[in-house]
Amino acid sequence: MDYTSPSSLAENTAAISGTFHADRETYDQFYHLHRDTLSGFPGVWNYLARASEIFTEAETPGCWDSGEWIETVDVYVEFIISADIRKLPNEKALRAKMRKLMRRVISAAKIPTPPKTKTSPINPTKRRIPLLMKKALINNNDSKRLLVQQRAEPPKIRRRQGVFTVKLCSVGNPDFRQDPNRPLPGVPSALAHVETLIEARDLCQHFIAYYDLGGGNWNGGEVVRTSDGLVIGRFSYNGCLWPDGPWTEETKEITIE
């Protein structure tokens, strides 16, 4: 595939659909919230097909000269699935989002890449970054530097004397012919002690970023209060904390800040 030319509708549809379905838990939440509006699975597929058409219509010659096709697909899908999860973006909203994204992409393609120095942040788009972190890459240089640091330095695991413990682990994704009953090779499993729920969330994101986990690989996030063993909830791949137990339409995210 030529990543410097506009993509075909088929390529964009495959990429958008694949990214959309990558995190099963977030997709399940989306489906339960919007299944009536979209009339079930066929409606979801039709919605994604139309969203892919809008994405393709927004492309212009040379728009991917900066190599940001994958990044743009991820940000676009994140807008659909979690930007305002209780209000499904309509065609007008999707077109407005694509205009904004294409302005950024075209601008990046025209600006020469600065030489790497001690004060120039490394370009984080050289490696695929998990979906939940895409928003930080758009305009926030501090977040960009943090993501680069997280991918360069392993997370620090404290083994005792914390107010909470948080589970950090992975599992194989059968969609990629990985064993769903075993952790990924080279990815350790740990029970880390933390002082706050914010620290627990940040540690989960650091773990996901450093080991380059996809949504189907994340199997950790369970938070337990050490004083009495109470399960507080579980951090999903997108960084949200949810109550312990199966997700339903009535399930509400636990606010931690």
JORA-V486219 format. One record per pair of residues at least 4 apart in sequence whose ideal C-beta (glycine too) atoms are under 6 Angstrom apart, sorted by the first residue. I is the first residue (numbers start at 1). J is the second residue. D is the distance in whole Angstrom. If there is no record, write none. Layout:
[[I,J,D] [I,J,D]]
This chain:
[[3,64,5] [3,67,6] [3,69,5] [4,64,5] [4,65,5] [6,59,4] [7,11,4] [7,12,5] [9,13,6] [9,56,5] [12,16,6] [12,52,5] [12,55,5] [12,56,5] [13,17,6] [13,52,4] [15,73,5] [16,52,5] [16,73,6] [16,77,6] [17,48,5] [19,73,6] [19,74,6] [19,77,4] [20,77,5] [21,27,6] [22,214,6] [22,215,4] [23,215,3] [23,237,5] [25,236,5] [26,81,6] [26,238,5] [30,81,5] [31,35,5] [32,249,5] [34,38,5] [34,88,5] [35,40,6] [38,43,3] [38,44,5] [38,47,6] [39,43,4] [51,94,6] [54,94,5] [54,95,6] [58,98,4] [58,102,5] [59,63,5] [63,105,6] [63,106,6] [64,69,5] [65,109,4] [66,108,4] [66,109,4] [68,72,5] [68,105,5] [71,125,5] [72,101,5] [72,105,6] [74,131,5] [74,134,5] [75,134,5] [77,81,6] [78,82,6] [78,131,6] [78,134,5] [79,83,4] [79,97,5] [80,89,6] [82,238,6] [89,93,4] [89,94,5] [98,102,6] [102,106,6] [114,120,5] [116,120,5] [121,144,6] [121,145,5] [122,148,5] [124,129,6] [124,147,5] [124,148,5] [129,133,5] [130,208,5] [132,238,4] [132,239,5] [133,147,6] [136,140,5] [136,143,3] [137,144,6] [149,153,6] [150,206,5] [150,209,4] [150,210,6] [151,209,5] [151,210,6] [154,210,6] [155,203,6] [155,206,4] [155,207,5] [155,210,6] [157,190,5] [157,192,5] [158,192,6] [158,193,4] [160,193,6] [162,193,3] [162,194,5] [163,195,5] [164,194,5] [164,200,6] [164,223,5] [164,225,6] [165,191,5] [165,193,6] [165,224,5] [165,226,6] [166,192,5] [166,194,6] [166,200,4] [166,223,5] [167,191,6] [167,220,4] [167,222,4] [168,190,5] [168,192,6] [168,207,5] [168,220,5] [169,189,4] [169,219,5] [169,220,4] [170,183,5] [170,184,4] [170,187,4] [170,213,6] [170,217,5] [170,219,6] [171,180,6] [171,219,4] [172,178,3] [172,179,4] [172,180,5] [172,182,6] [173,178,5] [173,216,3] [173,217,5] [174,180,5] [183,187,6] [183,189,6] [184,217,6] [187,211,5] [192,203,6] [194,199,4] [194,200,5] [195,199,6] [197,256,4] [198,256,6] [198,257,6] [200,223,5] [201,235,6] [201,239,6] [204,221,5] [204,235,5] [205,239,6] [208,213,5] [213,217,4] [213,218,5] [215,237,5] [218,237,4] [221,234,5] [221,235,4] [222,234,5] [223,232,4] [223,233,6] [224,231,5] [225,230,4] [231,244,4] [233,241,5] [233,242,5] [233,243,5] [233,244,6] [233,254,5] [234,242,6] [235,241,5] [236,240,5] [240,253,5] [241,254,4] [241,256,6] [247,251,5]]
